Amino acid sequence: MNYKTVMTVLTRPAYIEADLAPAIAAAQDQDAHLDVLCLGLDLVQTGYYFSGASAALYQEGRALAEEDARKLQEAAKAALSEAEAQGVKLRWSTEQAVAQLGSVGALIGQRARFADLVVASSPYGEDCGSAEEAIVEAALFDARTSVLLAPKGQALTLAPRRVVVAWNQSNEALCAIRKALPVLKCAERVDITVIDPPSHGPERSDPGGQLAQWLARHGVNCEISVLAKTLPRAVDVLQRHLTDTKTDMLVMGAYGQSRLREAILGGTTRNMLESATTPVFMAH
């Protein structure tokens, strides 16, 4: 099964081409339809009191967001038409939408439900705001859709040569692997990576063995790497392994602990996304 509908969300006029490029590449690799949502953000917070505020202020905020969405859609159409003119075979559509920051999650949760894959740039960095993180979280948790995150300036393909699967025996990791099967089948080599497996866990005698057997029956060419936790954080061990093996994509489960604790204290998911130089495929 291939991904037939790829979705991306644009919110930043200055980064139209950079944000569209990974989604175009993914849709082209899978011969999928590309849905582009051009989202204008209404930054007026109705839950707070502004001195002298009136209905006119809120109307102005809405009008500005609608204008931003219109400009985003025009720029997206121009970029997509230019890609087609350069020989890229692509089926696509664009749509405008407006939301306040507090309602971005609900909007994306509804729109992403019928996509097979949401492609986005990394939600962390100097150029990112709270909307980017909300979009990724809504796609993962509200829409239950797979998300592929592309580091800025990084080429992306859904037919990678080498893929690392981060395996910790969790339901989140297994869900991500199931949803990534179309990618894993295309890869030349899939590396099931286990970091410091528990000595008394269910896979203590053969870490990753059952997963490797299951993937092999799907035609996936895989191997197992069991790594010691030689650095303070597991994410640092994993990041080093990605670099050493020249990996093209990482597949991992999203948020093994509560999202509130993850946001306050960090965690493997957030730490990986903040430092990732490799495209990351996630699901929950």
C-alpha positions in Angstrom: 0.0 0.0 0.0 1.3 3.4 -1.0 0.4 6.8 0.5 -2.3 8.2 -1.8 -2.9 11.5 -0.1 0.0 13.7 1.2 -0.9 16.9 3.1 1.1 19.9 4.1 0.2 23.1 5.9 1.8 26.5 5.0 1.8 29.3 7.6 5.0 31.2 6.8 5.0 33.4 3.6 8.8 33.7 3.7 9.4 30.0 3.5 6.9 28.9 0.9 9.3 27.1 -1.4 11.3 25.5 1.5 8.2 24.2 3.2 6.6 23.0 0.0 9.7 21.2 -1.4 9.6 18.1 1.0 5.8 17.7 0.4 6.3 17.8 -3.4 9.1 15.3 -3.2 7.0 12.9 -1.0 3.9 13.2 -3.3 6.0 12.6 -6.4 7.8 9.5 -4.9 4.4 7.9 -4.0 2.4 9.2 -7.0 0.1 10.7 -4.4 -2.2 13.7 -4.5 -0.8 16.7 -2.6 -3.3 18.7 -0.5 -1.9 22.1 0.5 -3.6 24.0 3.3 -2.8 27.7 3.4 -3.4 28.8 7.0 -3.7 32.4 8.0 -3.2 33.0 11.7 -5.4 35.4 13.6 -3.1 36.6 16.4 -5.8 38.5 18.3 -6.4 36.5 21.5 -10.1 36.8 22.4 -9.5 35.3 25.9 -7.6 38.4 27.1 -8.7 42.0 27.6 -7.0 44.7 25.6 -7.4 48.3 26.8 -9.7 50.0 24.3 -10.4 46.8 22.4 -13.6 46.6 20.4 -15.2 44.4 17.8 -13.3 46.4 15.2 -10.0 45.0 16.6 -11.2 41.4 16.3 -12.5 42.1 12.8 -9.2 43.6 11.8 -7.4 40.5 13.1 -9.6 38.2 11.1 -9.2 40.3 7.9 -5.4 40.3 8.2 -5.5 36.5 8.7 -7.7 36.0 5.6 -5.3 38.2 3.6 -2.3 36.2 4.7 -4.1 33.0 3.7 -4.9 34.4 0.3 -1.3 35.4 -0.3 -0.1 32.0 0.9 -2.4 30.3 -1.5 -1.3 32.5 -4.5 2.4 31.8 -3.7 1.7 28.1 -3.3 -0.1 27.9 -6.6 2.8 29.7 -8.3 5.4 27.4 -6.7 3.4 24.3 -7.7 2.9 25.5 -11.2 6.6 26.2 -11.5 7.4 22.7 -10.3 5.2 21.3 -13.0 6.8 23.5 -15.6 10.1 22.0 -14.7 8.8 18.5 -15.4 7.5 17.4 -12.0 4.5 15.2 -12.4 2.1 16.1 -9.6 -1.6 16.2 -8.8 -2.4 18.9 -6.3 -5.0 21.2 -4.8 -4.8 24.2 -2.4 -7.2 25.5 0.2 -7.4 28.6 2.4 -8.2 28.5 6.1 -8.1 30.9 9.0 -7.6 30.0 12.7 -6.6 31.6 16.0 -3.6 30.0 17.7 -5.8 28.3 20.2 -7.9 26.6 17.6 -5.1 25.5 15.2 -5.1 22.0 16.7 -8.8 21.5 16.2 -8.7 22.7 12.6 -5.7 20.5 11.6 -7.1 17.6 13.5 -10.2 17.7 11.2 -8.3 18.4 8.0 -5.6 15.8 8.4 -7.9 12.9 9.3 -8.2 11.9 5.6 -4.6 12.2 4.7 -2.2 9.2 4.6 0.8 11.3 5.5 1.4 14.9 6.7 4.7 16.4 5.6 6.1 19.3 7.6 9.3 21.1 8.4 10.8 20.6 11.8 8.6 22.5 14.4 11.5 23.6 16.5 14.1 26.3 15.7 14.6 30.1 15.6 12.2 30.6 12.7 9.4 28.5 14.1 6.5 29.6 16.3 3.9 27.9 18.4 1.7 27.2 15.3 4.2 24.8 13.8 4.3 22.6 16.9 0.5 22.7 17.2 0.1 21.5 13.6 2.4 18.5 14.2 0.8 17.5 17.4 -2.7 17.8 16.0 -1.8 15.6 13.0 -0.3 13.0 15.3 -2.8 12.9 18.2 -6.0 14.4 17.0 -6.0 13.1 13.4 -3.9 10.0 14.2 -2.1 10.5 10.9 1.6 9.8 10.2 3.9 12.8 10.1 7.2 13.1 8.2 9.4 15.9 9.4 12.1 17.3 7.2 15.0 19.3 8.6 15.3 22.7 6.9 17.3 22.4 3.7 17.4 18.6 3.8 16.4 16.6 0.7 13.6 14.2 1.3 12.6 11.0 -0.4 10.1 8.2 0.4 12.3 5.8 -1.3 15.3 6.0 1.0 18.4 3.8 0.8 18.9 3.2 4.5 16.3 3.6 7.3 16.8 3.3 11.0 13.9 2.1 13.1 14.1 3.2 16.8 12.7 0.1 18.6 11.9 0.2 22.3 9.1 -2.4 22.4 6.5 0.3 22.9 3.1 0.6 21.2 4.0 4.0 19.8 7.1 2.5 18.1 5.2 -0.4 16.6 2.4 1.9 15.4 5.0 4.1 13.6 6.6 1.0 12.0 3.3 -0.3 10.8 2.5 3.0 9.2 5.9 3.3 7.7 5.8 -0.1 5.9 5.5 1.5 2.4 8.8 3.3 3.1 10.5 0.3 4.7 9.7 -1.9 1.8 11.4 0.6 -0.6 14.5 0.8 1.5 17.7 -1.1 0.6 18.4 -1.7 4.2 16.4 -1.2 7.5 18.3 -1.1 10.7 16.3 -2.0 13.8 18.1 -0.1 16.5 17.7 -1.1 20.1 19.5 1.0 22.8 20.3 -0.5 26.1 17.6 -3.2 26.1 16.3 -4.2 29.6 17.8 -7.4 30.9 14.5 -8.7 32.2 12.2 -7.5 29.3 10.1 -9.7 27.0 12.8 -9.6 24.3 15.8 -10.1 26.7 17.2 -13.1 24.7 16.6 -11.6 21.3 16.1 -7.8 21.2 14.3 -6.9 18.0 14.1 -10.5 16.8 10.4 -10.8 16.5 10.1 -7.4 14.8 12.8 -8.4 12.3 11.0 -11.6 11.5 7.7 -9.8 10.9 9.3 -7.2 8.7 11.1 -9.8 6.7 7.8 -11.5 5.9 6.7 -8.2 4.4 9.8 -8.2 2.2 11.8 -5.8 4.2 15.6 -6.3 4.2 16.5 -5.6 7.8 19.2 -6.1 10.4 19.4 -5.4 14.1 21.8 -3.1 16.0 21.9 -3.3 19.8 23.7 -0.3 21.2 24.9 0.5 24.7 23.9 3.7 26.2 27.4 5.2 26.3 26.1 8.8 26.4 23.9 10.4 29.0 20.8 10.6 26.7 19.5 7.8 24.5 18.8 10.4 21.8 22.5 11.3 21.6 23.4 7.6 21.1 20.7 7.4 18.4 21.8 10.6 16.7 25.4 9.4 16.6 24.3 6.1 15.1 22.3 7.9 12.4 25.4 9.8 11.4 27.7 6.8 11.5 25.5 4.8 9.3 24.6 7.6 6.9 20.9 7.0 7.4 18.4 8.7 5.1 15.4 8.4 7.5 14.5 7.7 11.1 11.2 5.9 12.0 10.2 6.4 15.6 7.1 6.5 17.8 6.0 9.8 19.1 5.8 10.7 22.8 6.2 7.6 24.9 5.4 9.6 28.1 2.7 12.1 28.7 2.7 15.1 26.4 2.6 17.5 29.4 5.7 16.0 30.9 7.3 15.9 27.5 6.7 19.6 27.0 8.0 20.6 30.5 11.0 18.2 30.8 11.7 17.4 27.2 12.1 13.8 26.2 13.4 11.6 23.4 10.8 12.8 20.9 11.3 16.5 21.5 15.1 16.2 21.9 15.4 14.3 18.6 13.3 16.8 16.7 15.3 19.7 18.1 18.6 18.2 16.9 17.5 16.1 13.9 19.5 16.4 10.7 17.7 13.4 9.2 14.1 13.2 8.1 12.0 11.7 10.9 8.8 9.6 10.3 6.6 9.6 13.4 3.2 8.1 14.4 1.4 7.6 17.7 
